Amino acid sequence: MVITEPYFVVQNDYIQRIYQVTSNGKLREVPQEEYVLSAWEEVELRQDITLYRTPDGDETFVLPKGRKVRMTKLDATQEWICIEVTDGVKGWFRLRDGTDYSDYFSGLYFAG
């Protein structure tokens, strides 16, 4: 069973989690290699950012300030977020506790 639930990472979003019913009738979350986000909100880069081709990888590239992007998924550790550009280019951005992501992205969605 796939459940979409509210989730806050860089902005308010929704995450898809997969659950299965165990032999004793309880729900158990099934670990995933990637967690899909709703990615409905497009944001703009406030500065050039370095992205990685894969989480924890060595190969990087830079997206320039002003590009419009979507945050589409998290890796299994939920420490990396996939950033996608409308032309299909995508890369991974490391999430860090205490970071003010509004320094990186304009147009973030915060409910409340």
RAMOTA-V741427 format. One record per residue. N is the residue number from 1. RES is the residue in three letters. PSI is psi in whole degrees, -180 to 180 (none if undefined). OMEGA is omega in degrees with one decimal (none if undefined). Layout:
n=N res=RES psi=PSI omega=OMEGA
n=N res=RES psi=PSI omega=OMEGA
//
This chain:
n=1 res=MET psi=133 omega=178.4
n=2 res=VAL psi=129 omega=178.9
n=3 res=ILE psi=132 omega=174.4
n=4 res=THR psi=126 omega=-176.6
n=5 res=GLU psi=155 omega=178.0
n=6 res=PRO psi=145 omega=-178.3
n=7 res=TYR psi=138 omega=176.3
n=8 res=PHE psi=124 omega=175.5
n=9 res=VAL psi=-75 omega=174.9
n=10 res=VAL psi=-31 omega=176.7
n=11 res=GLN psi=171 omega=175.0
n=12 res=ASN psi=135 omega=-176.8
n=13 res=ASP psi=-172 omega=174.5
n=14 res=TYR psi=142 omega=-178.7
n=15 res=ILE psi=145 omega=176.4
n=16 res=GLN psi=125 omega=176.7
n=17 res=ARG psi=147 omega=179.2
n=18 res=ILE psi=133 omega=179.1
n=19 res=TYR psi=153 omega=172.7
n=20 res=GLN psi=155 omega=178.5
n=21 res=VAL psi=127 omega=179.8
n=22 res=THR psi=174 omega=-178.2
n=23 res=SER psi=-24 omega=177.9
n=24 res=ASN psi=12 omega=173.7
n=25 res=GLY psi=9 omega=179.2
n=26 res=LYS psi=154 omega=176.2
n=27 res=LEU psi=138 omega=176.4
n=28 res=ARG psi=132 omega=177.3
n=29 res=GLU psi=137 omega=177.7
n=30 res=VAL psi=118 omega=178.5
n=31 res=PRO psi=142 omega=-178.3
n=32 res=GLN psi=156 omega=174.8
n=33 res=GLU psi=-29 omega=177.4
n=34 res=GLU psi=146 omega=178.6
n=35 res=TYR psi=120 omega=-176.9
n=36 res=VAL psi=132 omega=173.3
n=37 res=LEU psi=162 omega=-179.3
n=38 res=SER psi=-32 omega=175.7
n=39 res=ALA psi=29 omega=-177.1
n=40 res=TRP psi=-17 omega=-175.3
n=41 res=GLU psi=117 omega=175.5
n=42 res=GLU psi=137 omega=178.9
n=43 res=VAL psi=165 omega=-178.6
n=44 res=GLU psi=142 omega=178.4
n=45 res=LEU psi=129 omega=177.1
n=46 res=ARG psi=-18 omega=-179.2
n=47 res=GLN psi=164 omega=172.8
n=48 res=ASP psi=138 omega=175.7
n=49 res=ILE psi=144 omega=177.1
n=50 res=THR psi=126 omega=177.1
n=51 res=LEU psi=155 omega=177.7
n=52 res=TYR psi=145 omega=178.4
n=53 res=ARG psi=-34 omega=177.4
n=54 res=THR psi=153 omega=174.5
n=55 res=PRO psi=137 omega=-179.4
n=56 res=ASP psi=15 omega=179.7
n=57 res=GLY psi=177 omega=179.9
n=58 res=ASP psi=-28 omega=-175.4
n=59 res=GLU psi=127 omega=-177.5
n=60 res=THR psi=165 omega=170.6
n=61 res=PHE psi=165 omega=-176.0
n=62 res=VAL psi=131 omega=170.0
n=63 res=LEU psi=131 omega=-176.3
n=64 res=PRO psi=153 omega=174.2
n=65 res=LYS psi=141 omega=177.1
n=66 res=GLY psi=-14 omega=178.8
n=67 res=ARG psi=143 omega=174.9
n=68 res=LYS psi=133 omega=-176.1
n=69 res=VAL psi=165 omega=172.5
n=70 res=ARG psi=148 omega=175.3
n=71 res=MET psi=112 omega=-166.3
n=72 res=THR psi=-27 omega=-178.0
n=73 res=LYS psi=164 omega=174.8
n=74 res=LEU psi=153 omega=174.8
n=75 res=ASP psi=179 omega=-176.1
n=76 res=ALA psi=-33 omega=-179.0
n=77 res=THR psi=-15 omega=-174.9
n=78 res=GLN psi=29 omega=176.3
n=79 res=GLU psi=-7 omega=179.1
n=80 res=TRP psi=139 omega=177.6
n=81 res=ILE psi=138 omega=180.0
n=82 res=CYS psi=127 omega=178.7
n=83 res=ILE psi=126 omega=-179.7
n=84 res=GLU psi=140 omega=176.6
n=85 res=VAL psi=153 omega=-176.4
n=86 res=THR psi=-24 omega=179.7
n=87 res=ASP psi=8 omega=175.5
n=88 res=GLY psi=-11 omega=177.2
n=89 res=VAL psi=135 omega=176.9
n=90 res=LYS psi=153 omega=178.6
n=91 res=GLY psi=175 omega=-173.9
n=92 res=TRP psi=137 omega=-177.9
n=93 res=PHE psi=127 omega=-177.6
n=94 res=ARG psi=130 omega=177.3
n=95 res=LEU psi=139 omega=-179.2
n=96 res=ARG psi=136 omega=177.4
n=97 res=ASP psi=142 omega=175.8
n=98 res=GLY psi=3 omega=-179.5
n=99 res=THR psi=135 omega=173.5
n=100 res=ASP psi=99 omega=-174.7
n=101 res=TYR psi=-12 omega=175.1
n=102 res=SER psi=-13 omega=171.8
n=103 res=ASP psi=-25 omega=-177.1
n=104 res=TYR psi=-35 omega=-171.2
n=105 res=PHE psi=137 omega=175.0
n=106 res=SER psi=139 omega=177.3
n=107 res=GLY psi=20 omega=177.6
n=108 res=LEU psi=148 omega=-178.4
n=109 res=TYR psi=121 omega=176.4
n=110 res=PHE psi=114 omega=179.7
n=111 res=ALA psi=153 omega=173.8
n=112 res=GLY psi=none omega=none
//
